[in-house]
């Protein structure tokens, strides 16, 4: 299969590209390189520097590549930016997605969309949360992702396409910037390696569903092979608290971590986990990596110097 990955030079996108290459697919990448790093990618992958907000450039790349499948990961990913600049967030995450859908329609390509499971469900959602719970996002970022999902469904109804969305839990793994402002596992691993005290916002009992990036890449491959429309949660179905995460990291690093506690951030969910029964049933996908093994893998990657091509 010929595949185009938008945002393919990013953390998740580079792992996804590796997974498709490992299955014998032909893969190209479209990325504006604002956050992406071409060094993360196999040298055989052609990288087209372009933004999904640039319609002419996007259409030119899709016309040149002629993909059968577009895995759409390019996005504005910072929740705080979405709160400060909701129009900017919508321009990328809503209008940019519509641009991708239009380009895919012209090329006769199917779209697999990387949505969010962590930011789309509301504070009153049951845990673990199934896909049929009505979303109640708490920030423009989650609202934009849900709106983009609705456009996928609209195109399926209007044009008979088979576009699908994967609602990702809290993805972590090698190649996620340990010095960045998002991705608590990588950030904590960086602190542990440098002997610094990690900062915990709130009491540390808040939970998230941490899903390993290699498992997420396998979910995209499974959804590509299934060739059917749908919306699926991609998570472990299990809650892990921040305090549990620190304990696991302490075991992986051999160090006792003494966190600093800061006030809880406004609007932060206290509990989150995604039910993955739908993906198991429809895609034959279940996660294989435990949080303990995944955290250990990230710590080894940080200790090895955070190389771009490691952690496959």
N, C-alpha and C positions, 0 to 999 in steps of 0.2 A: 504494500500500500504506500502511496505517496502522501506524506503528511507534512503540514505546516504547523509549527508551534509558535503562537504569539507569546511574547514574554519568555521565549525559550532559553535565553541566556541567564535567567534568574535561578534562584535556589531550587524551586520545585521544577521549573521548566527544564533545567539541565538534566535532572534525574529522569524526567519523563522522556527526553530526547534519547538518553542512553537506553532506556527500557525498550523503546521502539526500534532503535538500531539493533539491539540484541535479538529482536524478533525478525530481523531481516528486512525491516521497512526502510524506505528512503525518506529521510527527514531533512527539512529546511527550517530555518528559524527567522522570525521577524521580531525585532526588539529595538526599542529606541536607545537602549544602552544607558538610560539614566540611572538604573540600578543593576542591570544585567552585566555580566562579565563574559566575553567570548572565550576567555581562557578556561571556563568551566566545561566547554563543549569539546566533543571529539573533533579532531582536526578535519575529518571528512565532511562535517556539517557546514553548509553555506549559511552565513548570517547576513540577512538583509536589514540594514539599519533604517528603520522607519517607525512611525507612530501610527497607532490605530485611529488617532484623531485626524490624521492626514489622509483624506479619502483618496486623492490621486495616487499617492505613494503606496497606500495599502492595496488599491486595486491593481496597480502595476505589478506588485510582488505576487499577488494571488494569480494574476493572469500569466506571469512568467513561470511560477511553480506548478500551477494546475493541480492542486492537491485534491485527493478524494476525501480527505479529512482535515479539518482545522481544529486543533486543540487550542482553545482560547484562554490563555492565562494572563495576558497583558492587562494590567489594572493599576489603579491608584489604590494602594493597599493599607494606607495609614488611617486608622479610625479617627485619630485626632485631627488630621488634615481635613477629613470629611466634615467634621464638626465646624472647623474654622472656615472652610471654603466649600460648602455643599455644592455650589454650581460647578466648581472645578472638578469635584468628585464625580458629579453626574455627567459632565462632559466626557470623561474618560470611561467610566464604568457603565453608563447607560448608552450615550450616543456612540461611544467607541464600539460597544458591542453591536449596536444596530449597523454600524459601518461594516463590521466583520460579517454579520449576517447577510448584508447586501452583496458584499464581495463573494461570499460563499454561494449565494444564489446564482450569481453570474457564472460561477465556475462549476456549478452542480456539485458542490462539496457539502459534506455533513459537518456540523459543528458540535464539539464537546466543550462545554463551558465550565470553567472552574468557579463555582459559586462558594458561598460561605455557609457553614453550619454553625459556627461559633457565634456569628453576629446576626443571624437572621431570625432566630426564635426568640420569643419574649421571656420576660422574667418569670412568668407564671407557667411556662411550658413544663410538662412532665419530664422527668429525667430517668433513664435516657429518652431522648425525644425522637419520635417517629416522624416521617416526612409528611404525614397528613395533618399535623398540628399547624394551625394557621399562624404564619409568621407575624411577629410583632417586634421588629428591629428597634433598637434603642439609639441608633446613630444613622446619619445619612449614608454611611458606607454600606450597612446591611440593607437599607432601603433601596439603594441603587442596585445592589446585587439581586434583590428580589424582583425589582422592575426589569432587569435584564433577563431574568428567568422567564418573566411573562412574555417578553418579546420572542424568546425561543418557542414558547408554546403557541404564540400567535402565528409565527412563520410555519410551524407544523400544521396548523389548521388551514392557513391560507394557501400554502404551496405543497402540502403533502410531504414535507421534509421529515427527517428523523433525528432532529437535533436533541441533545440531552444535556442535563446539568448534573454535576457532582458537587454536593454540598460538603465541603471539606471541614473537618474538625481542626484542632490546633496542630498544624503540621510542623514537625521538627526533624532535624537530621544534619549530617555533614553538609557543608557549603552554605549554611545559614549564618550570616555574619555575627560572630560572637561579640563584636563591639558595636552592634547596631542598637536600635531603639525598640525593636520588636523581636519576638522569638525568645521566650524566657529560658528555654533549655540551653540554647547556645550562649545567651548572655550569662547565665549562671555558671556554665562550664568555663567561660572566659574568666570570670571572677575567681573561680576555684583554682584554676591553673596559675593565675597571677597572685594567689594568696590574698585576695581582697574579700571584704565582707559584702555579700550580695544584699540588695535592698528588697524587702518584701513589703508590698503595699497592703494594708489591712492586717488581719490576724494570721494570715497564711492558711486558713482553713477553706478558702475558696477553691473550687475544683474546676478542672478542665479535662477534656478528652484529648490526650496527646497521641497522635497517630504518626508513625514513622514514615518519612518521605519515600522510602523504597516501596512500602506497601501502597502509598498513594499512587505512585507510578504504575504499579501493577493494576490498580483499580481503573486507571485510564486505559490501559491496554485491554482489560476485560470489557470495558464499555465500548471500546472501538470494535472489538470482535463481535460483541452482541448485536451491534447495528440496529438498535431500536431506540425509540424516543423514551424519555422518562426523567425523573428527578430522584437521585439516590444520595443518602447520607454516606459519607466515607469517614468512618471513625471506628474506635474500638468498642464503643458501648460502655466503657468503664470510666469512672471518675478518678482523677488523681489530684490530690490537694498540693498546694505549693510546699507545705511542710514535708509531705511524702516525697515530692520531687527532690528537695534538698537532702533528705535521707539517702535516696538512691544515688545522688551525685556524690555524697560523702563516701559511700561504699566504692563507687567507681574511681574516685580520685585518691582514696586513702587518707582524706583529710576531714577534720571536723569543721563543719561550716557554721559560723556564728553570724546569722543575718542581722541586719539593721532593719527595724520596723518603721514604716512611714504611714501616714494616714491613708485610708482606703481612697481610691480614685472614684469620683462621682460617676454613678451609672454603671459601675462594673457588676456583671453578673456574679452571684455567689456560687452557683452550680451550673455545670454544663457537661453533657455527654450526649452522643448521638446513637440512636438505635440503628444497627446496620443490617437488620433482617432483610430489608428489601434488596440490598446489594448482594447478599448471600443467595437469595432466592433467584433474582433476575440475572445477575452477572456471574454468579459462582465465585464471588470475591469475599474473602474474610482476611483480616489483618493477621500477619504471622509474627510480627516483632513485638515482644513485650516492652513495656516502658523501661524496665531495668536494663534490658539488653540495648535498647535504643539510646538511653542516656549514656551508657558505657561507650557505645560507638562514637557518640558526639564528643565525649571527653577525650577519647584517644585521638580523634581528628584534630581537636584543638591543641592537644599536647604535641602532635606531630607538625604543628605550624600552620594549620588550617589550609592545606593545599587545595587548589581549585579543582583538581581532577580526582580527588580521593573520595571515599565514602560511597562507592557504587554498590 
